[in-house]
Amino acid sequence: MATDEKRVDEDPGLFERAVGNVEDSATGEAVEILALQDLDPALNAKMHLVNNAIDEIGWTNYHWKLFVLNGFGYAVDSLVLLLQSNIAIPAFKEFGQVGYDNAQTIATYVGMLVGALFWGMSADIIGRRWAFNISLFISAVATIVSGAAPNWASLGFFTAMVGFGAGGNLILDTTVFLEYLPSNKQWALTFLACWWGIGQAVTGFICWGFLVLSRWDSHMDVVPPQWNCESADNCPRDANQGWRYVMYTSGALVFVMSIARVTVVRLQETPKYRLGTGEDAELVETLHSIAKRYNRRCTLTLEKLEACGTVKTAHSEKRYSLQETFIHLSGLFVTMKIGISTALIWLSWTLIGLA
């Protein structure tokens, strides 16, 4: 404990002593004090301690597992978002061309928008681990069920549910990976983008097999099953199963990935989330378990974290309340600089979406 049992939030001058002169364990150079120090010095001090502990542990096989499984999630988002554009035309033929022919595209992106907002907020309330696993599972189940849709409207609903899960999973893939990365390996976050292309390629091959290959009967010795209607004039369900097989196959693949996330990595709650909830003992246990498993050094202790005081700005008194939501939203504009950064990031993603 700090001198005279004082804490950082009672004596800001103790910040440097609690953090250990605020040095980066990887480079030994002084770390710039975050602007948040004046708003919540305890959170800032603890954040430095946790970041230095993650740097001390360094890159391990655990990070490779996260890269692969989070990358699977990134590929899944790409995969399921491309499905609707491939199955929309054959499905529209089967359902008698009743309704709006581009409805599946709208349903997907409405679902993504709602999913990103919902899971983005709930991940700070229920935890990264639950949101990380549940969102992908929802995408898997919704993709499979959409293959059995009896009409155009129900297909649009389940397509929106696919987007709802994918929209949340997309943001959590990067968040969970980043919160475990040492500072000198944070460039690896951009490498997750390679999985996006893999997801598009997998979708293309699945659709090629079920929607295109079955039409090459005139050039093949063995006539494949007729899975696609030539026109909407006569398009019964039993002659137009191709797009449904696409959804079943893709959904099964996503489902396997969602199970792998639970059985292969067995993700623990991220240190940064535990920092906000005040679970200091569990945070230290998580980092020490990783360090022990991979024979790495970790000098972070519960006493060091407790010496920093109590985090006050991360959550409200009632976790599941409108006040909790307000706290997380207001945190995006807590200072002028953070507010400008938030607005620019939103603008960037808006322009990317329009493009």
C-alpha positions in Angstrom: 0.0 0.0 0.0 1.2 3.6 -0.7 2.7 5.7 2.1 0.4 6.5 5.0 -2.2 4.3 3.4 -3.1 7.0 1.0 -4.5 6.3 -2.5 -3.9 7.8 -5.9 -7.4 9.3 -6.0 -6.7 11.0 -2.6 -3.2 12.2 -3.5 -2.5 12.6 -7.3 1.2 12.9 -6.5 1.2 9.3 -5.7 0.4 8.3 -9.3 4.0 7.9 -10.4 4.9 5.9 -7.3 2.0 3.6 -7.7 2.7 3.0 -11.4 6.4 2.7 -10.9 7.6 5.9 -12.5 5.2 5.2 -15.4 7.7 3.5 -17.6 6.9 1.2 -20.5 8.2 -2.2 -19.6 9.0 -3.0 -23.2 11.1 0.1 -24.1 12.0 1.6 -20.7 10.8 5.0 -22.0 8.5 7.3 -20.1 4.8 6.8 -21.0 2.7 9.9 -21.7 0.1 10.4 -19.1 -3.4 9.9 -20.5 -5.7 12.9 -20.5 -8.1 10.8 -18.5 -5.9 11.1 -15.4 -7.6 14.3 -14.2 -11.1 12.7 -14.6 -10.3 9.3 -13.0 -6.8 9.0 -11.7 -7.4 5.6 -10.3 -8.5 4.2 -13.6 -5.6 5.8 -15.4 -3.0 4.4 -12.9 -4.5 0.9 -13.0 -4.6 1.1 -16.8 -0.9 1.8 -16.9 -0.2 -1.1 -14.6 -2.2 -3.5 -16.6 -0.7 -2.4 -19.9 2.8 -2.9 -18.5 1.8 -6.3 -17.2 0.6 -7.3 -20.7 3.8 -6.0 -22.2 5.8 -8.0 -19.6 4.1 -11.2 -20.6 4.5 -10.4 -24.3 3.2 -12.4 -27.3 2.3 -16.0 -26.5 0.5 -19.0 -28.2 -2.6 -17.7 -26.5 -2.4 -14.6 -28.8 -2.0 -16.9 -31.8 -5.2 -18.8 -30.8 -7.0 -15.4 -30.4 -5.7 -14.3 -33.8 -7.1 -17.5 -35.5 -10.4 -17.7 -33.7 -11.1 -13.9 -33.7 -10.0 -14.1 -37.4 -12.6 -16.8 -37.9 -15.2 -14.4 -36.5 -14.0 -11.7 -38.9 -14.3 -14.2 -41.8 -17.8 -15.1 -40.6 -18.9 -11.5 -40.7 -17.7 -11.3 -44.2 -19.2 -14.6 -45.1 -22.7 -14.0 -43.8 -22.9 -10.5 -45.2 -22.2 -11.7 -48.7 -24.7 -14.5 -48.5 -27.8 -12.3 -48.9 -26.6 -10.9 -52.3 -26.0 -14.4 -53.6 -29.3 -16.1 -52.5 -31.6 -13.1 -53.0 -32.4 -13.7 -56.7 -33.1 -17.5 -56.5 -35.1 -17.0 -53.3 -37.1 -14.2 -54.9 -38.0 -16.4 -57.8 -39.3 -19.2 -55.6 -41.5 -16.9 -53.5 -43.3 -15.6 -56.6 -41.4 -12.3 -56.8 -43.7 -10.8 -54.1 -42.2 -7.9 -52.2 -39.2 -5.7 -52.7 -36.4 -7.5 -54.5 -33.6 -5.8 -52.6 -35.2 -6.4 -49.2 -32.5 -8.8 -48.1 -29.8 -6.2 -48.5 -31.8 -3.7 -46.4 -32.6 -6.4 -43.8 -28.9 -7.3 -43.4 -27.7 -3.8 -42.8 -30.5 -2.8 -40.5 -29.6 -5.9 -38.5 -26.0 -4.9 -38.5 -26.7 -1.4 -37.3 -28.9 -2.6 -34.5 -26.5 -5.4 -33.6 -23.5 -3.0 -33.5 -25.4 -0.6 -31.2 -26.8 -3.4 -29.0 -23.7 -5.5 -28.6 -21.4 -2.5 -28.4 -23.2 -1.3 -25.4 -24.0 -4.7 -23.8 -20.4 -5.8 -24.0 -19.5 -3.1 -21.5 -22.3 -4.3 -19.3 -22.5 -8.1 -19.4 -18.8 -8.5 -20.3 -16.8 -9.2 -23.5 -16.8 -13.0 -23.1 -20.5 -13.4 -23.2 -21.2 -11.0 -26.0 -18.3 -12.4 -27.9 -19.6 -15.9 -27.9 -23.4 -15.2 -28.0 -23.3 -12.9 -31.0 -21.6 -15.5 -33.2 -23.9 -18.2 -32.0 -26.9 -16.0 -33.0 -25.5 -15.6 -36.5 -25.0 -19.3 -36.9 -28.5 -20.3 -35.8 -30.1 -17.5 -37.8 -28.2 -18.5 -40.9 -29.4 -22.1 -40.6 -33.0 -21.2 -39.9 -33.1 -18.8 -42.8 -32.5 -21.7 -45.1 -35.9 -23.1 -44.0 -37.8 -19.8 -44.5 -41.3 -20.4 -45.9 -41.7 -16.9 -47.4 -39.9 -13.7 -48.4 -40.9 -11.8 -45.2 -39.6 -14.5 -42.9 -36.4 -14.8 -44.9 -35.9 -11.0 -44.4 -36.4 -11.4 -40.6 -33.9 -14.1 -40.2 -31.4 -12.3 -42.6 -31.7 -9.3 -40.2 -31.0 -11.6 -37.3 -27.9 -12.8 -39.1 -26.8 -9.2 -39.4 -27.7 -8.6 -35.8 -25.3 -11.2 -34.6 -22.6 -10.3 -37.2 -22.8 -6.6 -36.4 -21.9 -7.3 -32.7 -19.4 -10.0 -33.5 -17.5 -7.7 -35.9 -16.7 -5.1 -33.2 -15.9 -7.7 -30.5 -13.4 -9.6 -32.7 -11.1 -6.6 -32.7 -11.9 -5.4 -29.2 -11.2 -8.7 -27.5 -8.0 -9.2 -29.5 -6.8 -5.7 -28.8 -7.3 -5.9 -25.1 -4.9 -8.8 -24.8 -2.2 -7.4 -27.2 1.1 -6.2 -25.9 1.9 -2.7 -27.1 4.7 -3.7 -29.5 2.3 -6.2 -31.3 -0.8 -4.0 -31.7 0.0 -3.8 -35.4 -1.3 -7.4 -35.5 -4.8 -6.0 -35.2 -4.7 -4.8 -38.8 -3.8 -8.3 -39.9 -7.3 -9.5 -38.9 -8.4 -7.8 -42.2 -6.9 -10.7 -44.1 -9.7 -13.0 -42.7 -12.3 -10.8 -44.3 -11.1 -11.8 -47.8 -11.0 -15.5 -46.7 -14.7 -15.2 -45.7 -15.6 -13.7 -49.0 -13.7 -16.5 -50.8 -15.4 -19.3 -48.8 -18.8 -17.8 -49.5 -18.0 -17.6 -53.2 -17.0 -21.3 -53.3 -20.1 -22.4 -51.4 -22.4 -20.4 -53.7 -20.5 -21.6 -56.8 -21.1 -25.2 -55.8 -24.8 -24.9 -55.1 -26.0 -22.1 -57.4 -23.7 -22.3 -60.4 -22.2 -25.8 -60.7 -25.6 -27.5 -60.9 -26.3 -25.6 -64.1 -23.4 -27.0 -66.1 -25.3 -30.2 -67.0 -25.0 -29.7 -70.7 -21.2 -29.9 -70.5 -20.9 -32.8 -68.0 -21.2 -36.6 -68.5 -23.0 -36.9 -65.1 -26.0 -34.6 -64.7 -26.0 -32.9 -61.3 -29.2 -32.4 -59.3 -31.3 -29.5 -60.4 -31.1 -27.1 -57.5 -32.0 -23.9 -59.2 -35.0 -22.6 -61.2 -34.4 -21.1 -64.6 -37.2 -18.7 -64.3 -39.9 -17.5 -61.8 -42.7 -18.9 -64.0 -42.3 -22.4 -62.6 -40.2 -22.4 -59.5 -41.4 -24.8 -56.8 -39.4 -25.3 -53.6 -38.3 -28.8 -54.4 -36.7 -27.6 -57.6 -35.0 -24.6 -56.0 -33.1 -26.0 -53.1 -29.7 -24.5 -54.0 -30.0 -21.3 -52.1 -31.3 -23.2 -49.0 -28.3 -25.6 -49.2 -26.0 -22.5 -49.2 -27.6 -21.2 -46.0 -27.5 -24.6 -44.3 -23.8 -25.2 -45.2 -22.7 -21.7 -44.3 -24.7 -21.8 -41.0 -23.2 -25.1 -40.1 -19.7 -23.7 -40.7 -20.4 -20.7 -38.5 -21.8 -23.0 -35.8 -18.6 -25.1 -35.8 -16.6 -21.8 -35.4 -18.8 -20.7 -32.5 -18.3 -24.0 -30.7 -14.5 -23.8 -31.3 -14.5 -20.5 -29.5 -15.8 -22.1 -26.4 -13.8 -25.3 -26.5 -10.4 -24.3 -28.0 -9.6 -21.0 -26.4 -12.0 -21.0 -23.4 -11.7 -17.2 -23.3 -11.5 -15.6 -20.0 -12.9 -12.1 -19.4 -10.6 -9.4 -20.7 -8.4 -7.5 -18.2 -9.6 -4.2 -19.4 -13.2 -5.1 -18.7 -12.4 -6.4 -15.2 -10.5 -3.2 -14.6 -13.7 -1.2 -15.2 -15.8 -3.5 -13.0 -13.4 -3.4 -10.1 -12.6 -7.1 -10.3 -8.9 -6.5 -9.5 -8.3 -9.9 -7.9 -9.8 -11.7 -11.0 -7.8 -9.5 -13.3 -4.5 -10.4 -11.6 -5.4 -14.1 -11.6 -6.2 -14.0 -15.4 -2.8 -12.4 -16.3 -0.9 -14.6 -13.9 -2.6 -17.7 -15.3 -1.5 -16.8 -18.9 2.1 -16.0 -17.6 2.3 -19.3 -15.8 1.0 -21.3 -18.7 3.6 -19.9 -21.1 6.4 -19.5 -18.6 6.4 -15.7 -18.7 7.1 -13.1 -16.0 4.3 -11.1 -14.5 5.0 -8.8 -11.5 1.5 -7.3 -11.3 0.0 -7.8 -7.8 -3.3 -7.1 -6.2 -1.7 -4.7 -3.8 -0.3 -2.5 -6.6 -3.8 -2.2 -8.1 -5.5 -1.5 -4.8 -3.0 1.2 -4.1 -4.4 3.1 -7.1 -7.8 3.6 -5.4 -11.3 2.9 -6.7 -12.4 3.4 -10.3 -15.4 5.7 -10.3 -16.2 6.5 -14.0 -16.6 3.1 -15.6 -20.1 2.1 -14.4 -23.1 3.3 -12.6 -24.4 1.9 -9.3 -27.0 -0.1 -11.2 -25.4 -2.0 -14.1 -28.6 -2.7 -16.0 -30.2 0.8 -16.2 -30.5 3.8 -18.5 -27.9 5.6 -16.4 -25.4 2.8 -17.2 -26.1 3.4 -20.9 -25.7 7.1 -20.5 -22.3 6.7 -18.8 -20.9 4.7 -21.7 -22.3 7.1 -24.3 -21.1 10.2 -22.4 -17.6 8.6 -22.2 -17.3 9.1 -25.9 -17.4 12.8 -25.5 -15.9 13.2 -22.0 -13.3 15.8 -23.3 -13.2 17.9 -26.4 -10.4 15.9 -27.9 -12.1 12.6 -27.3 -15.4 14.0 -28.7 -13.7 15.2 -31.9 -12.0 11.8 -32.2 -15.4 10.0 -31.8 -17.0 12.2 -34.4 -14.2 11.7 -36.9 -14.3 7.9 -36.4 -18.0 7.8 -37.0 -17.7 10.0 -40.1 -14.9 7.7 -41.4 -17.1 4.6 -41.0 -20.1 6.4 -42.5 -18.1 7.3 -45.6 -16.7 3.8 -45.9 -20.2 2.4 -45.8 -21.4 4.8 -48.4 -18.5 3.9 -50.7 
